[in-house]
């Protein structure tokens, strides 16, 4: 099995500003001196690897580091420290409507996002009808997407991402906004992806969804991997975790 994603001792820190500056000059001074700020360590030396054909769910409480992991894999943010290796093309469904222009129609956004994802105009036009049919938005595809509901956004984004045919598909919680019929279509398409040796990384709070879709789970808490293994085993660890009082991890003062 080829390795698609590899993290080795990855650390991600964010600068937290604790004081509101009174002027632009003060804001610049504090930014460079880190005055009135602390660092939050969102990931703390995370190591794991994911191979071809794996459907890996990332679960954990709010603020545990799940979305940070996904954004690093997608290339949205660069880790503070550690080694990261991504082998293959990536399509990411991380934020609802990300990359869509609200004043353009659904059809125009298919072309725009297809180009951004590396498809040629000819490839986009060849697959356009399949994208529209999968989304089920035939009656709305020529309307500006600022008129779309959150479910319609998600339908179009997912339909486009799977037609790009990436080696790695990243999915955040956005599938939760779809209705039961469309979620079933997504499940079927993701199983097809897995059978074709594609890699899927899925972040969700829905235990039913991760149990149904995933072949393996990572349990993240306070930026660390607490468990990594078969869904039933990791879900049992998660159930135990959420029944324990949440402990606040201290922020790191800048050096």
C-alpha positions in Angstrom: 0.0 0.0 0.0 1.4 3.4 -1.1 1.6 6.2 1.5 -0.5 9.2 0.5 -0.2 11.3 3.6 2.5 11.3 6.2 2.9 13.5 9.3 6.1 13.2 11.4 6.2 15.2 14.7 4.0 18.0 13.2 3.4 21.1 15.4 1.1 23.9 14.6 1.0 27.1 16.7 -1.3 30.1 16.4 -0.6 33.6 17.9 -3.5 34.7 20.1 -3.9 38.5 20.6 -5.2 39.1 24.1 -5.3 43.0 24.0 -7.1 45.2 21.6 -4.8 47.9 20.2 -5.9 51.5 20.4 -4.2 52.7 17.2 -2.7 51.4 14.0 0.8 52.2 15.3 0.2 50.2 18.4 -1.2 47.3 16.4 2.1 47.1 14.4 4.2 47.4 17.5 2.4 44.6 19.2 2.4 42.4 16.1 6.2 42.6 15.8 7.0 42.4 19.5 4.2 39.9 20.3 3.2 42.1 23.2 -0.1 41.2 24.9 -0.2 37.8 23.1 0.3 34.1 23.7 0.7 31.1 21.5 -1.8 28.3 21.2 -0.4 25.0 20.2 -3.1 23.5 18.1 -1.1 20.4 17.2 1.5 18.9 19.5 4.0 16.6 17.7 1.4 14.7 15.6 2.6 11.6 13.7 0.6 9.2 11.5 0.4 8.0 7.9 -2.5 7.2 5.5 -2.3 5.0 2.5 -4.2 4.3 -0.7 -7.8 3.2 -0.4 -8.2 4.2 3.3 -11.2 6.2 4.4 -9.9 7.8 7.6 -12.2 9.7 10.0 -10.9 12.3 12.4 -13.0 12.8 15.5 -12.7 14.7 18.7 -14.2 17.5 20.8 -14.5 21.1 19.5 -11.1 22.8 19.4 -9.2 19.5 19.5 -7.2 20.2 16.3 -9.3 18.2 13.7 -9.8 21.1 11.2 -6.2 22.2 11.6 -5.1 18.7 10.5 -7.3 18.9 7.5 -6.1 22.4 6.5 -2.5 21.4 6.7 -3.2 18.4 4.4 -5.0 20.7 2.0 -2.1 23.2 2.0 -4.2 26.0 3.4 -1.7 26.5 6.3 1.9 25.5 6.7 2.9 23.7 9.9 5.1 25.5 12.4 7.4 22.5 12.7 7.7 18.8 11.6 7.8 16.9 8.4 4.8 16.6 6.1 4.5 14.6 2.9 1.5 14.6 0.5 1.6 12.3 -2.5 -1.1 12.9 -5.0 -3.6 15.5 -6.1 -5.9 16.9 -3.4 -9.5 18.1 -3.6 -10.8 19.7 -0.3 -14.3 20.4 0.9 -13.4 22.3 4.0 -15.5 25.4 4.2 -19.0 25.6 2.8 -18.9 27.7 -0.5 -15.1 28.2 -0.3 -13.9 29.2 -3.8 -17.3 30.0 -5.1 -18.1 33.5 -6.3 -21.6 34.5 -5.0 -22.5 36.7 -8.0 -21.7 34.0 -10.6 -24.2 31.2 -11.5 -23.7 27.6 -10.6 -22.6 26.8 -14.1 -20.1 29.6 -14.1 -18.7 28.5 -10.8 -18.2 25.0 -12.1 -15.9 26.4 -14.8 -14.1 28.8 -12.4 -13.5 26.1 -9.7 -12.7 23.4 -12.2 -9.9 25.7 -13.6 -8.7 26.4 -10.0 -8.6 22.6 -9.3 -6.4 22.0 -12.3 -8.9 20.9 -15.0 -8.7 22.2 -18.5 -11.7 24.0 -20.0 -12.3 21.1 -22.3 -12.4 18.6 -19.4 -14.8 20.8 -17.5 -17.2 21.1 -20.4 -17.0 17.3 -21.0 -17.9 16.6 -17.3 -20.3 19.6 -16.8 -23.5 17.6 -17.4 -22.4 14.9 -15.0 -21.6 17.4 -12.3 -24.9 19.1 -12.6 -26.8 15.8 -12.7 -25.0 14.5 -9.5 -25.8 17.8 -7.7 -29.4 17.6 -8.6 -29.4 21.4 -9.3 -30.6 21.4 -12.9 -33.4 23.9 -12.2 -31.0 26.3 -10.4 -27.7 25.9 -12.2 -28.1 29.2 -14.1 -29.0 31.2 -11.0 -26.4 33.2 -9.0 -25.3 30.9 -6.2 -25.8 33.7 -3.6 -29.4 32.6 -3.9 -28.5 29.0 -3.0 -29.2 27.4 0.4 -26.3 25.8 2.4 -27.5 22.4 1.1 -27.3 23.5 -2.5 -23.8 24.9 -2.0 -22.7 21.6 -0.6 -24.3 19.6 -3.4 -22.5 21.6 -6.0 -19.1 21.6 -4.2 -19.2 17.8 -3.6 -20.3 17.1 -7.2 -17.4 19.2 -8.6 -14.8 17.7 -6.2 -15.5 14.1 -7.1 -15.5 14.8 -10.8 -12.0 16.3 -10.5 -11.1 12.7 -9.6 -8.3 13.5 -7.0 -6.1 10.9 -5.4 -7.0 12.4 -2.0 -10.4 13.8 -1.0 -10.7 15.9 2.1 -14.2 16.4 3.6 -15.1 18.5 6.7 -18.4 18.6 8.5 -20.2 20.1 5.4 -21.9 16.9 4.5 -24.1 17.3 7.5 -26.1 20.0 5.7 -27.3 17.6 3.0 -30.6 15.7 3.0 -30.7 11.9 3.5 -31.1 11.2 -0.3 -28.0 13.2 -1.2 -26.0 11.8 1.8 -26.7 8.3 0.4 -25.4 9.4 -3.0 -22.2 10.8 -1.3 -21.7 7.5 0.6 -22.0 5.5 -2.6 -19.5 7.7 -4.4 -17.1 7.6 -1.5 -17.3 3.8 -1.5 -16.5 3.8 -5.3 -13.5 6.1 -4.5 -12.2 3.6 -2.0 -12.6 0.7 -4.3 -10.5 2.6 -6.9 -7.7 3.1 -4.4 -8.5 6.7 -3.6 -7.8 8.1 -0.1 -10.5 10.0 1.8 -10.0 12.0 5.1 -13.3 12.8 6.8 -13.8 15.1 9.8 -17.1 14.8 11.5 -19.0 15.0 14.8 -21.5 12.4 13.5 -20.5 9.1 15.0 -23.1 7.4 12.8 -21.4 8.8 9.7 -17.9 7.9 10.6 -19.0 4.4 11.6 -20.8 4.0 8.3 -18.1 5.4 6.0 -14.7 5.0 7.6 -12.3 2.1 7.7 -10.1 3.7 10.4 -10.4 6.6 12.9 -8.0 9.0 14.5 -9.1 10.4 17.9 -7.6 13.9 18.5 -7.7 15.7 21.8 -5.8 18.9 22.7 -3.7 18.6 19.5 -2.6 15.0 20.2 -3.6 11.6 18.7 -5.1 9.7 21.5 -6.2 6.6 19.5 -5.7 5.3 16.0 -7.4 2.1 14.8 -10.6 0.4 13.8 -13.8 2.5 14.1 -15.5 0.5 16.9 -12.3 0.6 19.1 -11.7 4.3 18.6 -15.3 5.2 19.1 -15.3 3.4 22.4 -12.3 5.5 23.4 -14.1 8.7 22.3 -17.2 7.8 24.3 -15.0 7.4 27.4 -13.3 10.8 26.6 -16.5 12.8 26.3 -17.8 11.6 29.6 -14.7 13.0 31.3 -14.5 16.7 32.3 -12.7 18.7 29.6 -9.3 19.9 30.8 -8.1 23.3 29.5 -4.6 23.1 28.1 -2.5 26.2 29.0 -1.4 28.5 26.2 2.3 28.9 25.6 3.8 32.3 26.2 6.0 33.5 23.3 9.8 33.3 23.8 
